[in-house]
Amino acid sequence: MSQGRGLGDPVADLLLAGEAATVDGAEELYLDRHLDEVIALVRSDLSDAEFRRHPLIVLLLARGSRGFEDSLT
């Protein structure tokens, strides 16, 4: 949020700003807006462990496995 009133959680900030109606929508919007950064991280020389700890990658990987996890319940 440009006014500095964010919660420090970009997904929650999108929800509170009314830019997304659901957590799923906010996560998708956040990842879409940061696709260039994800690509830069993929191309970077970060170790695998550092790469997987980056908040964008954590979110991306978590979203990628949700369909599978949801199918188990």
N, C-alpha and C positions, 0 to 999 in steps of 0.2 A: 504494500500500500504506500502510495507516494507521500502521504501525509504523516508517516511515522507512527501511526496508531495501530499497526499490526500486532498480532499476538506472537509473532515469531514462528508461526506455523503457516506456511503459504497456502496450504489447502484450507485451513480454517479461515484465513483471511479472505480467500475467494468466496467462501460460503457467506461470511458475514457482510461482504461487500455486495452480495446479491448477484455476483457474476456466475454462480453455479447454484443449482437447486439441490444437488445431492453431493455426498462425499465422492462417489464415483465420478460424477461430472466435474467436480473441482480437481480431482487428481488428474483426470484426462486433460483438462484445460491447462493445468500447471505443466504437465509433461509436454504438451503441444507447444506451449510458449517457450520451453527451454530445450527444444530439440537440438538446436545448434550447440548448446552446452553439452548435451549427451554425446553428440558426435565428436566434439572436441575431447571429451573424456575417453571415448573409445580410442581415439588416435593418440592420446597422450602416452607418456612412458611411465604412468603409475603402475605399481605392482598390482597383481590381481587382488590382493587383500585390500590395498588402498582404494582401488577402483570399486570393489564391492561394498566398501564402507561409505562411499560418497552418498549423500542423501538422495540425489536424483536417481542414482542407480539402485539404491535400496527400494525406493518407491517403484521404479520400473520393474524390478524383479518381483516384488511383492504382487503387483498387479498382474504380472504374467502368470503367476501360479494360482491366482484366485479361482479361476474357472475350475481347475482341477480340485482344489481344496473344497469348493462349494459342492462339487459332485460327490464328495465322500459323505456328506451329511444327509 
